[in-house]
Amino acid sequence: MNDEQKLEIGKLLRELRENTGKERQEFADICNVDVSQLLRIERGDGEPGLMTIFKIATGLNMKPGKLVDIIYHQLDSKELLDRFQF
């Protein structure tokens, strides 16, 4: 995943968290994710792994597949999928 993709995913996850009305620490506790890891992801400095996506989805009260779908469509709308690197 390149830096632009990480930034976009982080921005999206931050917006979704903020829409819950939860502060970062409270949300991290709900998701059972270290707050420093959540901060890195939201800043675009880290890549959320599959288990982290599952945990964040749980904190957002959605199925992990729905969260992946939202991320996919966000990257697609920004034309970032064609440059997706594994």
CNS distance restraints for C-alpha pairs under 8 A (distance, minus, plus):
assign (resid   1 and name CA) (resid   5 and name CA) 6.21 0.50 0.50
assign (resid   1 and name CA) (resid   6 and name CA) 6.62 0.50 0.50
assign (resid   1 and name CA) (resid  47 and name CA) 7.69 0.50 0.50
assign (resid   1 and name CA) (resid  84 and name CA) 5.88 0.50 0.50
assign (resid   1 and name CA) (resid  85 and name CA) 5.03 0.50 0.50
assign (resid   1 and name CA) (resid  86 and name CA) 6.03 0.50 0.50
assign (resid   2 and name CA) (resid   6 and name CA) 6.31 0.50 0.50
assign (resid   2 and name CA) (resid  84 and name CA) 7.09 0.50 0.50
assign (resid   2 and name CA) (resid  85 and name CA) 6.77 0.50 0.50
assign (resid   3 and name CA) (resid   7 and name CA) 6.11 0.50 0.50
assign (resid   3 and name CA) (resid  44 and name CA) 7.08 0.50 0.50
assign (resid   3 and name CA) (resid  45 and name CA) 7.90 0.50 0.50
assign (resid   4 and name CA) (resid   8 and name CA) 6.24 0.50 0.50
assign (resid   4 and name CA) (resid  80 and name CA) 7.93 0.50 0.50
assign (resid   5 and name CA) (resid   9 and name CA) 6.13 0.50 0.50
assign (resid   5 and name CA) (resid  75 and name CA) 7.11 0.50 0.50
assign (resid   5 and name CA) (resid  80 and name CA) 6.59 0.50 0.50
assign (resid   5 and name CA) (resid  84 and name CA) 7.65 0.50 0.50
assign (resid   6 and name CA) (resid  10 and name CA) 5.99 0.50 0.50
assign (resid   6 and name CA) (resid  41 and name CA) 7.55 0.50 0.50
assign (resid   6 and name CA) (resid  44 and name CA) 4.68 0.50 0.50
assign (resid   6 and name CA) (resid  45 and name CA) 6.97 0.50 0.50
assign (resid   6 and name CA) (resid  46 and name CA) 6.96 0.50 0.50
assign (resid   6 and name CA) (resid  47 and name CA) 6.44 0.50 0.50
assign (resid   7 and name CA) (resid  11 and name CA) 6.06 0.50 0.50
assign (resid   7 and name CA) (resid  42 and name CA) 7.54 0.50 0.50
assign (resid   7 and name CA) (resid  43 and name CA) 6.49 0.50 0.50
assign (resid   7 and name CA) (resid  44 and name CA) 4.02 0.50 0.50
assign (resid   7 and name CA) (resid  45 and name CA) 7.49 0.50 0.50
assign (resid   8 and name CA) (resid  12 and name CA) 6.18 0.50 0.50
assign (resid   8 and name CA) (resid  44 and name CA) 7.28 0.50 0.50
assign (resid   8 and name CA) (resid  74 and name CA) 7.88 0.50 0.50
assign (resid   8 and name CA) (resid  75 and name CA) 7.21 0.50 0.50
assign (resid   9 and name CA) (resid  13 and name CA) 6.12 0.50 0.50
assign (resid   9 and name CA) (resid  41 and name CA) 7.88 0.50 0.50
assign (resid   9 and name CA) (resid  42 and name CA) 7.54 0.50 0.50
assign (resid   9 and name CA) (resid  44 and name CA) 7.15 0.50 0.50
assign (resid   9 and name CA) (resid  71 and name CA) 6.56 0.50 0.50
assign (resid   9 and name CA) (resid  74 and name CA) 7.99 0.50 0.50
assign (resid   9 and name CA) (resid  75 and name CA) 7.73 0.50 0.50
assign (resid  10 and name CA) (resid  14 and name CA) 6.05 0.50 0.50
assign (resid  10 and name CA) (resid  41 and name CA) 5.22 0.50 0.50
assign (resid  10 and name CA) (resid  42 and name CA) 3.82 0.50 0.50
assign (resid  10 and name CA) (resid  43 and name CA) 5.70 0.50 0.50
assign (resid  10 and name CA) (resid  44 and name CA) 4.97 0.50 0.50
assign (resid  11 and name CA) (resid  15 and name CA) 6.21 0.50 0.50
assign (resid  11 and name CA) (resid  42 and name CA) 5.86 0.50 0.50
assign (resid  11 and name CA) (resid  43 and name CA) 7.15 0.50 0.50
assign (resid  11 and name CA) (resid  44 and name CA) 7.48 0.50 0.50
assign (resid  12 and name CA) (resid  16 and name CA) 6.19 0.50 0.50
assign (resid  12 and name CA) (resid  42 and name CA) 7.98 0.50 0.50
assign (resid  12 and name CA) (resid  71 and name CA) 7.50 0.50 0.50
assign (resid  12 and name CA) (resid  74 and name CA) 7.87 0.50 0.50
assign (resid  13 and name CA) (resid  17 and name CA) 6.11 0.50 0.50
assign (resid  13 and name CA) (resid  42 and name CA) 6.35 0.50 0.50
assign (resid  14 and name CA) (resid  18 and name CA) 6.06 0.50 0.50
assign (resid  14 and name CA) (resid  42 and name CA) 5.47 0.50 0.50
assign (resid  15 and name CA) (resid  19 and name CA) 6.11 0.50 0.50
assign (resid  16 and name CA) (resid  20 and name CA) 6.76 0.50 0.50
assign (resid  16 and name CA) (resid  60 and name CA) 7.48 0.50 0.50
assign (resid  17 and name CA) (resid  21 and name CA) 7.06 0.50 0.50
assign (resid  17 and name CA) (resid  22 and name CA) 6.51 0.50 0.50
assign (resid  17 and name CA) (resid  23 and name CA) 7.88 0.50 0.50
assign (resid  17 and name CA) (resid  24 and name CA) 7.66 0.50 0.50
assign (resid  17 and name CA) (resid  27 and name CA) 7.21 0.50 0.50
assign (resid  17 and name CA) (resid  60 and name CA) 7.13 0.50 0.50
assign (resid  18 and name CA) (resid  22 and name CA) 6.11 0.50 0.50
assign (resid  18 and name CA) (resid  23 and name CA) 7.20 0.50 0.50
assign (resid  20 and name CA) (resid  60 and name CA) 7.21 0.50 0.50
assign (resid  22 and name CA) (resid  26 and name CA) 6.05 0.50 0.50
assign (resid  22 and name CA) (resid  27 and name CA) 5.66 0.50 0.50
assign (resid  23 and name CA) (resid  27 and name CA) 6.09 0.50 0.50
assign (resid  24 and name CA) (resid  28 and name CA) 5.99 0.50 0.50
assign (resid  24 and name CA) (resid  35 and name CA) 6.81 0.50 0.50
assign (resid  24 and name CA) (resid  38 and name CA) 7.59 0.50 0.50
assign (resid  24 and name CA) (resid  39 and name CA) 7.68 0.50 0.50
assign (resid  25 and name CA) (resid  29 and name CA) 6.19 0.50 0.50
assign (resid  25 and name CA) (resid  35 and name CA) 5.70 0.50 0.50
assign (resid  26 and name CA) (resid  30 and name CA) 6.29 0.50 0.50
assign (resid  27 and name CA) (resid  31 and name CA) 6.14 0.50 0.50
assign (resid  27 and name CA) (resid  59 and name CA) 6.81 0.50 0.50
assign (resid  28 and name CA) (resid  32 and name CA) 5.82 0.50 0.50
assign (resid  28 and name CA) (resid  33 and name CA) 4.96 0.50 0.50
assign (resid  28 and name CA) (resid  34 and name CA) 6.05 0.50 0.50
assign (resid  28 and name CA) (resid  35 and name CA) 5.25 0.50 0.50
assign (resid  28 and name CA) (resid  38 and name CA) 6.73 0.50 0.50
assign (resid  29 and name CA) (resid  33 and name CA) 6.39 0.50 0.50
assign (resid  29 and name CA) (resid  34 and name CA) 7.48 0.50 0.50
assign (resid  29 and name CA) (resid  35 and name CA) 7.65 0.50 0.50
assign (resid  30 and name CA) (resid  59 and name CA) 5.86 0.50 0.50
assign (resid  31 and name CA) (resid  55 and name CA) 5.05 0.50 0.50
assign (resid  31 and name CA) (resid  56 and name CA) 5.57 0.50 0.50
assign (resid  31 and name CA) (resid  58 and name CA) 6.57 0.50 0.50
assign (resid  31 and name CA) (resid  59 and name CA) 4.98 0.50 0.50
assign (resid  32 and name CA) (resid  55 and name CA) 6.83 0.50 0.50
assign (resid  33 and name CA) (resid  37 and name CA) 6.91 0.50 0.50
assign (resid  33 and name CA) (resid  38 and name CA) 6.81 0.50 0.50
assign (resid  33 and name CA) (resid  52 and name CA) 7.20 0.50 0.50
assign (resid  33 and name CA) (resid  55 and name CA) 7.23 0.50 0.50
assign (resid  34 and name CA) (resid  38 and name CA) 6.44 0.50 0.50
assign (resid  35 and name CA) (resid  39 and name CA) 6.10 0.50 0.50
assign (resid  36 and name CA) (resid  40 and name CA) 6.23 0.50 0.50
assign (resid  37 and name CA) (resid  41 and name CA) 6.26 0.50 0.50
assign (resid  37 and name CA) (resid  46 and name CA) 7.52 0.50 0.50
assign (resid  38 and name CA) (resid  42 and name CA) 6.09 0.50 0.50
assign (resid  39 and name CA) (resid  43 and name CA) 6.11 0.50 0.50
assign (resid  40 and name CA) (resid  44 and name CA) 6.17 0.50 0.50
assign (resid  40 and name CA) (resid  45 and name CA) 4.87 0.50 0.50
assign (resid  40 and name CA) (resid  46 and name CA) 5.16 0.50 0.50
assign (resid  41 and name CA) (resid  45 and name CA) 5.71 0.50 0.50
assign (resid  41 and name CA) (resid  46 and name CA) 4.58 0.50 0.50
assign (resid  41 and name CA) (resid  47 and name CA) 6.08 0.50 0.50
assign (resid  41 and name CA) (resid  48 and name CA) 6.43 0.50 0.50
assign (resid  42 and name CA) (resid  46 and name CA) 7.97 0.50 0.50
assign (resid  48 and name CA) (resid  52 and name CA) 5.61 0.50 0.50
assign (resid  48 and name CA) (resid  53 and name CA) 6.18 0.50 0.50
assign (resid  49 and name CA) (resid  53 and name CA) 6.23 0.50 0.50
assign (resid  50 and name CA) (resid  54 and name CA) 6.30 0.50 0.50
assign (resid  51 and name CA) (resid  55 and name CA) 6.21 0.50 0.50
assign (resid  52 and name CA) (resid  56 and name CA) 6.04 0.50 0.50
assign (resid  53 and name CA) (resid  57 and name CA) 5.98 0.50 0.50
assign (resid  53 and name CA) (resid  64 and name CA) 6.59 0.50 0.50
assign (resid  53 and name CA) (resid  67 and name CA) 7.59 0.50 0.50
assign (resid  53 and name CA) (resid  68 and name CA) 7.78 0.50 0.50
assign (resid  54 and name CA) (resid  58 and name CA) 6.26 0.50 0.50
assign (resid  54 and name CA) (resid  63 and name CA) 7.79 0.50 0.50
assign (resid  54 and name CA) (resid  64 and name CA) 5.13 0.50 0.50
assign (resid  55 and name CA) (resid  59 and name CA) 6.38 0.50 0.50
assign (resid  56 and name CA) (resid  60 and name CA) 6.24 0.50 0.50
assign (resid  57 and name CA) (resid  61 and name CA) 6.17 0.50 0.50
assign (resid  57 and name CA) (resid  62 and name CA) 5.25 0.50 0.50
assign (resid  57 and name CA) (resid  63 and name CA) 5.97 0.50 0.50
assign (resid  57 and name CA) (resid  64 and name CA) 5.15 0.50 0.50
assign (resid  57 and name CA) (resid  67 and name CA) 6.06 0.50 0.50
assign (resid  58 and name CA) (resid  62 and name CA) 5.85 0.50 0.50
assign (resid  58 and name CA) (resid  63 and name CA) 6.83 0.50 0.50
assign (resid  58 and name CA) (resid  64 and name CA) 7.33 0.50 0.50
assign (resid  62 and name CA) (resid  66 and name CA) 6.51 0.50 0.50
assign (resid  62 and name CA) (resid  67 and name CA) 6.98 0.50 0.50
assign (resid  63 and name CA) (resid  67 and name CA) 6.70 0.50 0.50
assign (resid  64 and name CA) (resid  68 and name CA) 6.24 0.50 0.50
assign (resid  65 and name CA) (resid  69 and name CA) 6.07 0.50 0.50
assign (resid  66 and name CA) (resid  70 and name CA) 6.21 0.50 0.50
assign (resid  67 and name CA) (resid  71 and name CA) 6.21 0.50 0.50
assign (resid  68 and name CA) (resid  72 and name CA) 6.03 0.50 0.50
assign (resid  69 and name CA) (resid  73 and name CA) 6.16 0.50 0.50
assign (resid  70 and name CA) (resid  74 and name CA) 6.14 0.50 0.50
assign (resid  71 and name CA) (resid  75 and name CA) 6.22 0.50 0.50
assign (resid  72 and name CA) (resid  76 and name CA) 6.06 0.50 0.50
assign (resid  72 and name CA) (resid  81 and name CA) 7.83 0.50 0.50
assign (resid  73 and name CA) (resid  77 and name CA) 5.96 0.50 0.50
assign (resid  74 and name CA) (resid  78 and name CA) 6.44 0.50 0.50
assign (resid  75 and name CA) (resid  79 and name CA) 6.19 0.50 0.50
assign (resid  75 and name CA) (resid  80 and name CA) 5.05 0.50 0.50
assign (resid  75 and name CA) (resid  81 and name CA) 5.78 0.50 0.50
assign (resid  76 and name CA) (resid  80 and name CA) 5.80 0.50 0.50
assign (resid  76 and name CA) (resid  81 and name CA) 5.45 0.50 0.50
assign (resid  80 and name CA) (resid  84 and name CA) 6.63 0.50 0.50
